[in-house]
Amino acid sequence: MGELMNIAKWQNEQKLEEILPEVWKELQVKVDRMIEQIGDKSPHVAKEDGVYDDMRVDWWTSGFWPGILWIMHEMTGKEHYKEAAWEWDGKFEQKSIIDNNFHHDVGFQYLPTAVIKHKLTGDKDGLRRGLQAANFLAGRFNIAGNFLRAWNQEKLGWSIIDSTMNLSILFWAAETTGDPRFEHIGRAQADTVVQKFIREDGSVNHILSFDPKTGELIESLGGQGAGPQSAWSRGAAWALHGLANVYRFTGDTKYLKAAQRVANYFLACLPEDHVAHWDFRADASLDNEPRDTSAASCAASGLIDLAAFLPPNEGAMYLRAAEEILLSLTVNYGTWDKPEHQAILLEGTGNKPANSNVNVSLIYGDYYYVEALAKLVGWKQRIF
């Protein structure tokens, strides 16, 4: 455990700004230890033993660990973060030319590796790989239904809310190349999210099934939520953060307003400790339902951006909500007193309906926690 922290003085009654410098220093100690513990593994889940697993390179979460490292490099200037992150986009490229399972989530993989690598270092391979990923994602667009196809195999007409977070690679490619086709596709998917994924009350569908030939909407599917009409909290986080990103690239206020609508629903559903349950409609009381710290951290990061895009008197409530979420995550769900634990946050929920990865640590929960804190201490890259 780092010498910088006396956890007894980190309390929910404090304001995050009061402890933020200390938390940021302790986070560096934690990530340095994670480098030693994780090595070259591709982590996804850490269960009770606190040891992160090692997934295949084309697994959808493979960009989040190097993404943490690139943020830490930019914020501190320390070379060991860059060295640990450098090879990841090359690993993806090698996997992409053989049998693989890359799909709608290539933005999650290439934005926090190839794209940020190019932005920070000017690396031409990072640029090339990022543009290849954008081309791959654009190739998944169904023009009849105006949606990006999810997954592979037989799911020809499925589209999912998670794709909202991957749209930034299309907008980045449009800016980088001057080719508007990428933006056209990004906007089309974002419009489908606004019109068909987000319900009137601000809750969000996880999966929509379309006829792949006609584009006609068939039905909503429960996916990782409790059911077709449930309100999966991480899906809401994907939507609000992702649409805030779309607004940042386009300046179109319909995306900003949609992000606000989702944010308002998300915040209205939070329990007293400000950390979301895995599904806001899973049970009438939710008392015994697990939390999802990954939904909380992703939403907090999106709320920080949302606040910045709005007039100060309107955005202040979203920034305050983000700080309350992050304070609770820090005080109540962190592993600061568990130096052997390889993750940062506890109590994430992966796929509750499948009883898979419930009450675990999730690398994307860790990533968005780092991303959100970095924004509060001055990070400006905003890659996605």
N, C-alpha and C positions, 0 to 999 in steps of 0.2 A: 504494500500500500504506500502511496506517495506521501512524503513528509509534508506536503503542502496542505493536506486536508485534515481538518478536525470535524468529522461528520456530525458530531453532536451539535455543532453550531449551525448546521444546515437545517432549517425548519420551514414548514409550510407557511408559517406566519410571515416569513421574510418576503421581500420582493426579489425577483430574480436578478435585477440589476445590482443588488447589494452583494451578491455572491458570485456574479458572472465571471469576474476576472479570476477568482480562485477555482471555479469549476473548469474554466478553460485551461488553466495550468494543469489541473488534475487530469483532464481529458488527455493531454499530451502524454502524461505519465502512463495512462491506461493504454493508449494506442501504441506507444513504444513497447509496452509489454506484449500487446497483441501481435506485433510483428514477430517477436521471438516465439510466441506460442503457436501462431497460425502458420508461419512460414509461407510456403508456396501453395497451400491448400486453397480451394475455392469454397469458402464457407457458405452455408445456408442456415442451418439450425444447430443450436447448442441446447441440449436437454439437461436433465438434472445434474449430470456430472460436470456441466459447464464447459465441455470440450466441443468445439465446432467440428462439424462433419466436413467431408471433402467431396463436393459434387463434380460432375463432369463439366468441362469447360463451356459447353453450349447450354448449360442449365440457366434459366432466366435470371437467377440472382448473382451470376458470376461477375458482374461489373461493380457491385456495391462495395466490396472490400477494397479494391484498388481505388474506387471513388473516394473513400475515406482518406486514403493515403495521399491522393492528389490534392484534396482540400487542405490537409495538414501541411503539405509541402508549400502550397501557395501562401498559407497564412503565417507560416513560421520561417520559410526560406531554407529549412533544413534539408540537406541532400539525401539523407537516408530514407525519407518518405518517397522521394522521387525514384530512388534506386529500387525500392520495393515494389513500386507501381509500374515501372517502365515496360516490362515485357508483356503485360496482359493483353493489349490489343493485338499484339503479334500472335499470341496463343489463339485468339479468336479467329484471326485470318487463316491460320494453319488448319483449324477445325472446319472452317467454312468451305474449304476446297475438297473435303472428303465427306463421307456420309455423316449427317448431323441433324440436329433438331432445332435450329434457329427458326424463330417465327416472329410474331407481332411484337415481342419484347426486345428487339435488337437495340432500341433506344436506351433501355435500361443497361445494356451491356456496353455500347460504344460511346454514349455521351460522357459517362464518367471515366472513360479510359482514352480512347483515340481522340475524341473531340477536345477534351480539356487538355490532353497532352499537346495537341497542336497549338491550342490557344496559349498555353504557358511557355512552350519551348520552340514553337515554329516547326516542329517535327513534320516532315513531309509524308512519312508513312502514316502518321496519325491522321493527317488530312485525307489521304487516299482511302484509308480504311473507314473513316467516318462517312465519306461520300459513298463508298460501296454499300455500307449499311443503310444509308438513306435510300439508295436505289433499290435495295432489297425490300425495304418496307413499302416503298411506293408501288412496287410490283405486286403487293398483296391487296391493292385497292380494287373493290368491286364497284364498277361504274353504275350498274343498274340500281344498286341499293345505297350508294354513297357511304360505304363502310369499308374499314380495313378488316380483312379476314383474320380471325383468331385461330391460333394453333395450326396444326397440320392434319394429315390423314383425312378422315371422312367429314370433318366439320366445315364444310364448304361455305355455309351461310351464317356461321356464328361470328359475332363481334362482341367485344367485352370492354367494360369501362376502363380497365387497366391501360388500354391503348392510348388514352388521353395523355398519360405521362410520357409516352414515346413520341408524341407529335413534335416535340422540340427539335428532334434530329432532322425532320423534314423542313422546318422553318430555318434552321441553321444552314441546311444545304441550299435553300433558296437564296439566302443572303450571301453565302460563300461563292456560289456559282453564277448568280444572276438569273438562274433558270426558274421561272415562276411556277412550273409544273409541281414542284415540291410543295409550294405554298397552297396551290389549288387543292391538292389532296389533303393536306393538313387541315385546311379550312372545311373541306367537305366532311371529314370525319368529326371535326369539332361541332359542325352544325348538326350532325346526326346525334351526337351526345346531347346537345342542348335540346333538340326537338323530341328525341325518343328515349334517351336513357334517363334523363332527369325528370322526375315526376313533378306535378304541380306544387306539392308541399316541400320540395327540395330534397326528398329522398331519392335514391339512385338504384336503378337496375344494375345487376352485375353482368348478365349475359342476355343478349337479344339474338333470336334466331330469325334469319331472313331466308326467303327463297332465293338461292344464289343466281337463278336465271332471270327472274322478274324483279328482284329487289324488294318484293312485298314483305312487310313485317309479319312473321308468323306468331311468335310468342316470346314472353320473358321467361328465362330459366333461372332457378335459384342460384346455381353455381356454388360459390363459397359462402353465400348468405343462407339464412334459415329457410328460405323458400322464395318462390317467384315474386311475391309482393313484399318481401322483407326489406330491411335496410342495413345491409352489410356495411359496417363502419369503415373498413379500409377502402371499399369501393367509393364511398363518399369522399374520403381523403384523396384518392386518385383523381376524382373529378374536380374537386375545388383547387388542388395544387396544379393539376394539368391545365385547367381552363385559365387560371391566373397566368400560367406560362404562355398560353395561346394569346391572351390579351397583350402580354409584354411584347410579343413578336408582331402582332397585327394592329394594335391600337383600337380594335373594334370593341365597343363597349358592350355589345351583346354577350360577349364571352366573360367580361368582367362582372356583369349583372348576374349571369348564370352561376359564376363562381361564388358570388355573394349569397345567392339563394341556397346553394348547397351548404355553404359555411353557416348560414343562419340555422338551418335544420340540424347540422352537426352539433353546433354549440348548444342548441336548445335541448338536445338529448343527453348531454354529458352528466355524469354523476357528480357528487360533491367533490371528489378529488380530481376532477377535470380529465380523467383518462378513460377513453371510450370502452364500453363493452364491445364484444366482437360483432354483434348485430343489435341494432337499436330496437328491433321488433322480435327478438328471439323468444322473449318470455314477457308476460305481463308485468312482472316485478323487476326482472333482471338481477335480483339480489344474488342468485347463485350462478349467474352466467360469467364466464371468464372475460377478462379485459383483453384488449389488443393494444399493446404499447406501440406497435408498428403503425397502426392507424393514427394513434395520437401524435407520434413524432412527425409523420408525413403531413398531417393536417396542420400542425404547428408551423412547419416550414412554409406551407402554402399560405397560411394566415399572415405570416410576416410580409410576404410579397403583396398579398391582397391589401393589407394596410397601407403599404407604400404607394399603391396605385390610386388610392382614394384621397379626397381632401382630408386634411388632418383631423377635423372634428368628426368625420365619418369613419376614418380608418383606425382611430385610437382604440375603439372597442375590440377590433380584431387583433391588434398588436397586444393589447392587454390579455386577451384570451390565449394567444400563443405563449405569452410569458407564464401564465398560470399553468398551462399544460406542461411546459418545459420544467417549471419549478417542481411540479408534482412528479414528473418522470425522474428528475434528478434526486429528489429526497426520498421518494417511496419505491422506486423501481430500479435504481442503479445498483451496480455491482461493485461499488467503490471499496467496500470492506471485504471483498472476495477476490484477492489478487490472483488466485488460481483459476478464476472464471474467465473464459476467453471472450465473452460478450460484454456489452455495455449495459443493456437493458434486459430486465426479466419480464415475464408475463406477456409474451406475444402469443397471438393465435394465428396459425396458418390456415388450416381448413377444418373448421369445427364439424360440419356435416359429415365429413369422411373420418372424423376422429383422428385427424392427422396433425401433429405438431401443435398441440394445445398446451398452453402454459409453458412456453419455451422462450429462448432468445432467438431472434431473427436478425440476420445481417442487414436487411433493408430497414428494420427498425433502428438499428445502430446507425446506419448511414444517414437517415433523415434527422436523427437526433444531432449528429455532428453537423450536418448541413444547416440546420436551424440555428444552432449555437454560433456557427461560423458567420451566419448572416448578422446576428446580433452584435458580433465583435468586428464587423466590417468587411466580410467577404462579398465580393462584387461580381464574380464570374457568372453566377446564376445559369449554369449550363442546362438545367432542366428542373 
